[in-house]
Amino acid sequence: MSVIEIEAEVEVAPGRARCADGTGQLTALFFSEDLGDIARAKAFCRGCEVRSDCLAGAVERVEPWGVWGGELVVNGRISANRRRRGRPPKEPRAEVVLPDTWELTYAEIA
């Protein structure tokens, strides 16, 4: 498979993805290790028209890391949650949960 073919496959629906702002300012949010950023990136994907295509493409390409289609993907697999670095805590930390009605816009993130 050539580079041109890969680029053609990545462009599922140009201009329709909510994260495709053309500036790359959201990249850090979708590839952050911070649990809050991961939750915000997942919430940002909720209203996206290409969410399922994005997730399917990430799994197919075996993306190493990031939020794709509203899910955290690690080594091409959907990960239920992100473990923090270092030794696990004795008491489990509360999971970051955002209300279902909460919707992010680009202006709120930037």
C-alpha positions as a Markdown table, in Angstrom:
| # | Residue | x | y | z |
|---|---|---|---|---|
| 1 | Met | 0.0 | 0.0 | 0.0 |
| 2 | Ser | 1.5 | 3.4 | -1.0 |
| 3 | Val | 1.4 | 6.6 | 1.0 |
| 4 | Ile | -1.2 | 8.0 | -1.5 |
| 5 | Glu | -3.5 | 5.1 | -0.8 |
| 6 | Ile | -3.2 | 5.5 | 2.9 |
| 7 | Glu | -4.0 | 9.2 | 2.8 |
| 8 | Ala | -7.1 | 8.5 | 0.6 |
| 9 | Glu | -8.3 | 6.0 | 3.2 |
| 10 | Val | -7.9 | 8.4 | 6.1 |
| 11 | Glu | -10.1 | 11.1 | 4.5 |
| 12 | Val | -13.4 | 9.4 | 5.3 |
| 13 | Ala | -15.5 | 12.5 | 5.1 |
| 14 | Pro | -13.5 | 15.8 | 4.7 |
| 15 | Gly | -14.9 | 18.7 | 6.6 |
| 16 | Arg | -17.5 | 16.7 | 8.4 |
| 17 | Ala | -15.4 | 15.6 | 11.4 |
| 18 | Arg | -15.9 | 17.9 | 14.3 |
| 19 | Cys | -12.2 | 17.7 | 15.3 |
| 20 | Ala | -11.0 | 18.6 | 11.8 |
| 21 | Asp | -10.7 | 22.4 | 12.4 |
| 22 | Gly | -7.8 | 22.8 | 9.9 |
| 23 | Thr | -5.4 | 24.3 | 12.4 |
| 24 | Gly | -4.4 | 21.2 | 14.5 |
| 25 | Gln | -5.2 | 23.0 | 17.8 |
| 26 | Leu | -7.2 | 20.1 | 19.0 |
| 27 | Thr | -4.5 | 17.5 | 18.5 |
| 28 | Ala | -3.1 | 17.8 | 22.0 |
| 29 | Leu | -6.6 | 17.1 | 23.5 |
| 30 | Phe | -7.1 | 13.9 | 21.5 |
| 31 | Phe | -3.6 | 12.6 | 22.4 |
| 32 | Ser | -3.3 | 13.7 | 26.0 |
| 33 | Glu | -2.5 | 11.4 | 28.9 |
| 34 | Asp | -4.6 | 13.6 | 31.3 |
| 35 | Leu | -7.8 | 11.8 | 32.3 |
| 36 | Gly | -9.7 | 15.1 | 32.1 |
| 37 | Asp | -8.5 | 15.8 | 28.6 |
| 38 | Ile | -9.4 | 12.2 | 27.5 |
| 39 | Ala | -12.9 | 12.7 | 28.9 |
| 40 | Arg | -13.3 | 16.1 | 27.1 |
| 41 | Ala | -12.1 | 14.5 | 23.8 |
| 42 | Lys | -14.6 | 11.7 | 24.2 |
| 43 | Ala | -17.4 | 14.2 | 24.9 |
| 44 | Phe | -16.3 | 16.3 | 21.8 |
| 45 | Cys | -16.8 | 13.2 | 19.6 |
| 46 | Arg | -20.4 | 12.5 | 20.8 |
| 47 | Gly | -22.1 | 14.7 | 18.2 |
| 48 | Cys | -19.7 | 13.9 | 15.3 |
| 49 | Glu | -21.2 | 12.5 | 12.1 |
| 50 | Val | -18.2 | 10.4 | 11.3 |
| 51 | Arg | -17.7 | 8.9 | 14.8 |
| 52 | Ser | -18.1 | 5.3 | 13.8 |
| 53 | Asp | -16.0 | 5.6 | 10.7 |
| 54 | Cys | -13.2 | 7.3 | 12.7 |
| 55 | Leu | -13.2 | 4.5 | 15.3 |
| 56 | Ala | -13.3 | 1.8 | 12.7 |
| 57 | Gly | -10.4 | 3.4 | 10.8 |
| 58 | Ala | -8.3 | 3.7 | 14.0 |
| 59 | Val | -8.8 | 0.1 | 14.9 |
| 60 | Glu | -8.1 | -1.0 | 11.3 |
| 61 | Arg | -4.9 | 1.1 | 11.1 |
| 62 | Val | -3.9 | -0.2 | 14.6 |
| 63 | Glu | -3.4 | 3.4 | 15.9 |
| 64 | Pro | -0.9 | 3.4 | 18.8 |
| 65 | Trp | -2.7 | 5.9 | 21.0 |
| 66 | Gly | -5.4 | 8.5 | 21.2 |
| 67 | Val | -9.1 | 9.2 | 21.3 |
| 68 | Trp | -10.7 | 8.1 | 18.1 |
| 69 | Gly | -14.5 | 8.1 | 17.5 |
| 70 | Gly | -15.2 | 8.8 | 21.1 |
| 71 | Glu | -13.2 | 5.9 | 22.5 |
| 72 | Leu | -9.6 | 5.6 | 23.9 |
| 73 | Val | -7.6 | 3.5 | 21.5 |
| 74 | Val | -4.3 | 1.9 | 22.7 |
| 75 | Asn | -2.3 | -0.2 | 20.2 |
| 76 | Gly | -5.3 | -0.6 | 17.9 |
| 77 | Arg | -7.7 | -1.8 | 20.6 |
| 78 | Ile | -10.4 | 0.1 | 22.4 |
| 79 | Ser | -9.4 | 0.6 | 26.0 |
| 80 | Ala | -12.0 | 0.8 | 28.8 |
| 81 | Asn | -10.0 | 3.3 | 30.8 |
| 82 | Arg | -6.6 | 4.9 | 31.0 |
| 83 | Arg | -4.2 | 3.8 | 33.7 |
| 84 | Arg | -2.1 | 6.5 | 35.3 |
| 85 | Arg | 1.7 | 6.2 | 35.3 |
| 86 | Gly | 3.5 | 4.7 | 38.3 |
| 87 | Arg | 2.3 | 2.5 | 41.1 |
| 88 | Pro | -1.4 | 1.8 | 41.3 |
| 89 | Pro | -3.1 | 3.6 | 44.2 |
| 90 | Lys | -4.3 | 1.6 | 47.2 |
| 91 | Glu | -7.7 | 3.1 | 46.9 |
| 92 | Pro | -9.1 | 3.2 | 43.4 |
| 93 | Arg | -9.6 | 6.8 | 42.0 |
| 94 | Ala | -13.0 | 7.9 | 40.9 |
| 95 | Glu | -13.5 | 7.8 | 37.2 |
| 96 | Val | -14.0 | 11.1 | 35.3 |
| 97 | Val | -17.6 | 11.2 | 34.3 |
| 98 | Leu | -19.2 | 13.9 | 32.2 |
| 99 | Pro | -23.0 | 14.3 | 32.0 |
| 100 | Asp | -24.6 | 12.9 | 28.8 |
| 101 | Thr | -26.1 | 16.3 | 28.1 |
| 102 | Trp | -22.8 | 18.1 | 28.3 |
| 103 | Glu | -21.5 | 18.9 | 24.8 |
| 104 | Leu | -18.3 | 20.6 | 24.0 |
| 105 | Thr | -17.7 | 23.0 | 21.2 |
| 106 | Tyr | -14.4 | 24.0 | 19.7 |
| 107 | Ala | -14.6 | 27.5 | 21.4 |
| 108 | Glu | -14.9 | 25.9 | 24.8 |
| 109 | Ile | -11.8 | 23.8 | 24.3 |
| 110 | Ala | -9.5 | 26.3 | 22.7 |
